[in-house]
């Protein structure tokens, strides 16, 4: 069963379905009723596009009528010096009086798509919900700029933000990183590289359905959710093949953090996963390994949810709950 036209417009998938011949449905397990309703009541969902331009068009065209978006005091776009040249960032300033805590945020999109605009609502929700300055980073994308361009940009943004804490009216001792999907991968990698390379210490890392391992690493969730839930195994294979250009990079800890053998000394973590997501198990395994390494870690699985649900605030109740939990946790670790 395919989605009705309103739903396709809602999630920006009309053009995706027309362009992508790889849609495959399967009656696997029930979804949350609110997720099913978005797609006309069906049990299966269309796949994301499996091309660079198709994926970027999906992120450009995405509309979410009814989405709940937090109110912020002001937003400033600027450019800083990055490893590959000028690096665009967007600064969200909350209401109130500083110095504020800082959340460095990285958008999703498989490290192939996404930008400051696609993550605007998410950044506003973090800014308003945490009462923190949020710096959203427009890191370089693959395949034009493959690994390690994106993590290089993210680490550079962390160093810049700490060095300019006074200008940003933030407390450099209260910095966290956050992201969803590929952005969560980059948040985890920034925490790892920051520890290893002597970057300013972090107070926390918020990882929402993170990419933690190469797709070739077998997990139950990859088998259960290989197709039928928007993010498919095929899409993940496309993301990874676009991002890495050397075979040995699949085990590089700064590309796939689950390959790391040493996780001590990392900042506290909150990991949010979705039941019907190929990435579910790798995120939860990373949480277990962090706890085993003595890192304070919370892992929350949202049953009935799919990859991407975190952005559906005001539309899906579980999204409101997840964002509320994430913001509450960030407030605590940034106190």
C-alpha positions, -999 to +999 in steps of 0.1 A: +000+000+000+014+034-009+008+066+009-019+091-001-010+123-019-013+145+012+011+123+031+036+122+002+036+160+002+039+161+039+072+142+039+084+154+006+082+120-010+061+126-041+091+132-063+110+105-045+085+079-055+085+091-091+123+090-093+132+060-074+124+025-088+135+007-057+103+010-036+096-024-020+069-030+007+066-058+031+041-066+058+065-070+087+052-055+120+027-029+131+036+007+133+024+033+157-011+044+146+000+080+142+028+070+119+004+048+099-020+076+096+006+098+080+008+073+052-028+065+047-031+037+073-008+013+056+017-010+073+046-003+049+062+030+039+080+041+007+118+041+005+139+072+005+156+079-028+188+061-037+207+089-055+226+120-045+203+144-063+171+125-052+182+126-016+191+163-017+158+171-034+140+152-006+157+174+020+150+206+000+114+199-007+105+185+027+074+201+043+059+192+077+025+211+081+016+211+118+051+207+130+057+222+164+087+245+164+103+263+194+105+300+197+140+316+199+152+352+205+172+355+174+191+336+146+223+347+130+240+332+099+277+335+096+308+319+081+339+307+100+372+294+088+371+256+083+396+230+072+382+231+036+375+268+034+347+289+047+323+269+069+287+281+073+271+280+107+238+292+120+236+305+156+203+303+176+200+324+207+175+317+234+155+342+254+170+351+287+204+363+300+237+346+294+262+332+297+242+303+282+252+266+277+261+257+241+248+229+220+268+222+188+243+205+164+249+184+133+221+177+108+212+143+093+211+132+057+235+104+054+264+128+052+252+132+016+223+156+020+208+181+044+218+216+054+211+244+078+176+249+065+167+212+068+177+212+104+163+246+113+132+233+132+153+208+151+178+235+161+150+258+172+135+231+194+168+224+211+175+261+216+141+268+231+138+235+250+173+236+266+176+274+269+210+271+252+228+288+223+227+263+194+253+264+167+242+244+137+271+233+114+268+231+076+296+205+072+308+194+038+289+166+021+299+135+002+305+123-024+321+156-034+339+158-001+342+122+013+354+112+047+370+127+067+358+161+055+326+162+076+342+152+109+370+176+102+345+204+099+326+194+130+357+193+152+368+227+138+334+241+147+337+228+183+372+244+186+359+277+171+329+278+194+350+272+225+375+299+215+347+324+208+326+316+239+327+352+251+314+365+217+287+339+217+278+347+253+282+310+263+300+292+291+328+272+275+326+247+303+291+238+293+292+225+258+273+195+244+271+180+209+239+167+193+226+153+161+202+128+145+211+099+122+243+109+103+244+140+125+245+118+155+274+099+140+292+131+136+284+141+172+298+108+185+328+112+163+334+147+175+333+135+211+358+107+203+382+130+183+378+157+209+389+133+236+418+120+215+430+154+201+426+175+232+396+196+221+376+214+248+359+189+271+322+182+264+294+179+290+273+156+269+264+140+236+228+136+224+227+108+197+193+104+181+191+071+161+228+073+154+248+057+126+274+038+145+287+010+122+291+002+086+261-015+070+281-047+064+280-053+102+250-077+106+224-068+132+189-081+139+174-046+133+190-045+098+173-078+090+140-069+106+138-034+091+157-039+058+128-024+039+093-010+044+102+018+069+115+047+048+152+042+057+162+009+041+193-013+039+196-002+003+196+035+013+222+028+040+244+010+015+241+041-008+250+065+020+281+045+030+294+040-005+290+078-011+308+087+022+338+064+021+363+061-007+387+036+008+378+000+018+397+001+051+377+031+062+348+009+072+366+002+105+379+037+111+366+047+145+361+083+133+337+069+106+321+040+125+324+046+163+314+011+172+348+000+159+364+019+188+381-003+214+384+024+240+354+044+251+365+056+285+368+093+290+339+102+268+311+126+279+278+114+292+254+103+265+217+100+257+209+077+229+174+076+213+164+047+190+133+038+170+119+003+170+114+001+132+148+014+121+178-005+106+200+015+129+183+006+162+207-021+173+239-004+166+228+027+186+218+005+215+250-015+214+270+017+215+250+027+246+258-006+263+295-003+255+296+033+268+281+021+301+306-008+303+333+018+299+320+038+328+303+066+308+270+077+322+245+068+295+208+067+289+193+047+261+156+051+252+139+030+225+106+044+211+084+015+202+063+018+170+085+046+157+106+048+125+138+066+116+131+103+114+103+104+139+122+129+162+113+157+137+076+151+139+069+173+169+033+184+171+024+156+146+033+124+165+030+122+203+062+101+206+082+129+189+070+154+215+080+130+243+114+122+228+123+159+222+111+167+258+133+139+272+163+150+251+160+186+261+155+177+298+186+156+297+206+183+280+195+208+307+207+185+334+242+177+319+247+214+310+239+227+345 
